[in-house]
Amino acid sequence: MRINGSASPEQLAILHQIFNERCRAAGIGPGQPDHETLALRIMSLFESGVQTAEELKDALDARHAA
């Protein structure tokens, strides 16, 4: 549960896991433009209420398929 724009340690772990998985799968490394773009996309989804790992993965997949 988010409180005043913050994330719990569990939520941060989920965000970190999803980010790392997606970077590995796409071959995105630090310093590449897509690295920051992906991080911003994940945070945007999270801030809009998409918070579970499954919801985040589904939303990222839907965005990629579009």
C-alpha positions in Angstrom: 0.0 0.0 0.0 1.3 3.4 -0.9 1.4 6.2 1.6 1.8 9.8 0.6 3.6 8.9 -2.7 6.0 6.4 -1.1 6.5 2.7 -1.6 7.0 0.0 1.0 10.1 -2.1 1.0 8.1 -4.9 -0.5 6.8 -2.7 -3.3 10.4 -1.4 -4.0 11.5 -5.0 -4.3 8.8 -5.7 -6.8 9.7 -2.6 -8.9 13.4 -3.5 -8.8 12.7 -7.1 -9.8 10.4 -6.2 -12.7 12.9 -3.6 -13.9 15.9 -6.0 -13.8 13.9 -8.7 -15.5 12.8 -6.4 -18.3 16.3 -5.0 -18.8 17.9 -8.5 -19.0 15.2 -9.7 -21.4 15.6 -6.7 -23.7 19.4 -6.5 -23.4 19.2 -3.0 -21.9 22.2 -1.9 -20.0 23.0 1.1 -17.7 23.6 4.3 -19.7 21.4 3.3 -22.6 18.4 5.6 -23.3 16.0 2.7 -22.9 17.3 2.1 -19.4 15.8 5.3 -18.1 12.7 5.1 -20.3 11.9 1.7 -18.8 12.4 2.9 -15.3 10.1 5.9 -15.9 7.4 3.7 -17.5 7.4 1.3 -14.5 7.2 4.2 -12.0 4.5 5.8 -14.0 2.4 2.6 -14.0 3.1 2.2 -10.2 2.0 5.7 -9.5 -1.2 5.3 -11.5 -2.2 2.3 -9.3 -0.6 -0.7 -11.1 1.2 -2.2 -8.1 1.4 -6.0 -8.1 4.1 -7.8 -10.1 1.5 -9.4 -12.3 -0.3 -6.1 -13.0 3.0 -4.4 -13.9 4.0 -7.3 -16.2 0.6 -7.3 -17.9 0.7 -3.5 -18.3 4.2 -3.5 -19.7 3.3 -6.4 -22.1 0.2 -4.5 -23.3 2.2 -1.4 -23.9 4.8 -3.3 -25.8 2.2 -5.1 -28.0 0.4 -1.9 -28.9 
